[in-house]
Amino acid sequence: MEINLKLLQKVRRRLLPLLRRHRMALLTAPAVFAALLLFWSAALGDYAGPLYKDPAQPVEARVADLLGKMTLAEKIGQMTQIERLVATPDVLRNYFVGSLLSGGGSVPRKGATAAEWVAMVNDFQKACLSTRLGIPMIYGIDAVHGHNNVYGATIFPHNVGLGATRDPYLVKRIGAATALEVRATGIQYAFAPCIAVCRDPRWGRCYESYSDDPRIVQSMTELIPGLQGDVPKDFTAGMPYVAGKNKVAACAKHFVGDGGTVNGINENNTVINRDGLMSIHMPAYHNAMQKGVSTVMISYSSWNGVKMHANQDLITGYLKNTLNFKGFVISDWEGIDRITTPAGSNYPYSVNASISAGLDMIMVPNNYQSFISILTNFVNTGVIPVSRIDDAVTRILRVKFTMGLFEYPYADSSLADQLGKQEHRDLAREAVRKSLVLLKNDEVSSGKPLLPLPKKATKILVAGSHADNLGYQCGGWTIEWQGDTGRTTVGTTILDAVKAAVDPSTQVVFAENPSAEFVKGGGFSYAIVAVGEHPYTETKGDNLNLTIPEPGVSTVEAVCGAVPCATVLISGRPVVVQPLLAASKALVAAWLPGSEGLGITDALFGDYGFSGKLPRNWFRSVDQLPMNVGDKHYDPLFGLGYGLTTKGTKNNY
């Protein structure tokens, strides 16, 4: 039976009230009742609820139906994202909250299991579903190098290291593994990827950028289909897409120009003309649209003095209208507060400016009552038109319907074993070894290069502040917002990896900061020294001198002055490296490799060859910065793409 869709909807709207109103009469007229049921079944199938709850209906029809049923309070609630620490079931119900998040280090308890995360998220979801319309919330988290807030998760190399691999398919597989680990904890939304083009390594978020070359950053947007799934063949660029309940909504960030600020100062001003903005910082957003990214996060930074959180020209004019983005635009953490200086000094202005600019969801994250009250008043007094609110809520609901959140609002407990799964750790190990950039590999007395090292030796030394420190090895955005020191999660340090890699007859001695005398008298065949930056995140990582902290250089000089040594540099960016180069026979840029230290020894001992290429140029002096390919003063110590290669026994790079 072919029946017009509009007719079906009209029948659906009218039939249920009719059945309720005349239920007594129908009970005495079973033939009429049976006829109505037959018609209902033939015309509409078995589904008899609101249109928006019918998974057989098109997403846009479901969005329109639900939007038409919503009050202003319910709409503004959808636009509000709050931190889990201020969320209670009553808050979620009373304010119709549309989204929650965990900020860096915000966890149910330290060391919480997947089951504990699931229980927390499900409890929040239960409260949201108990509201009049039963709209599920979406929970977001900074899963930026694996599910990095969660104890026991696989920690992948930070983006700068992935840029060194030049392997988009590897990055896609990392996205898929990350999605499974995020879903294992009941969470459906990852604030990744960061597609910033870091043009100055003094920026504290430079390790979150794949490269200083926009073309490399563009290629690494393959993380998006890894997280969300591959878009179908007939896909319209700009629409959001999530393939199902084993995938998560992704977030391209930070729109736009975050990596181009003056002197690399975090959240500062990017001074560049429109052509420069479009050719350097915008290209990866085109790729993100083609791959169906669900959300876009706005940058704290400004473009030529205009705060991005208030930039209607770029958010509405370019992102939404020119790029045809149909997902939702989200603020950064207290991002609208920072429209003013000092932050929060005129919050009503910030609310008006950001919503008018085109933001759809605000990461409030704590002061939700004030945000909701101010925005409600602006709508009721005509300052902000209802049409702007409807646009925002339409986009949020579109993402929720597209990803199947109404059909599968709760966590799938069968995914619990995906967290820290060995298959994912093996993938991270592969990423580590492919990310390593060999900067120097001089010959030793045998006439051969130092690397690869022999697995069989009488006695070897492992030294340095980063040799047995998993927290340092993982960097910022790991367990805590700023990262931490020590064995902060489950993983393999460089020392662990060396012990596992060498021949059982080889004696491994660890001394974090040995004296030159100790090394000279130790009878060591060779040494491995790991030093570098301490963990940092965002503004705390801004650094104008880019030297590594002591004991770093002094340890390298003490050890390498006494025995042939390979230095492993753990850092989120190029640093002042000349002292390490001068002292070491071999020098490896290992970036921030994450939890799988075996990837480092895979290359050091020759199972796999070194193949990584610099994802950004390496300065001679910080006085040159900023310095990028094409600049008149471009004169790097190591240029973009530099990297020595070796052959491995298990591959042939």
Order of alpha helices (4+ residues) and beta strands (2+ residues): alpha-alpha-alpha-alpha-alpha-beta-alpha-beta-alpha-beta-alpha-alpha-beta-alpha-alpha-beta-beta-alpha-beta-beta-beta-beta-alpha-beta-alpha-alpha-alpha-beta-beta-alpha-alpha-beta-alpha-beta-alpha-beta-alpha-beta-alpha
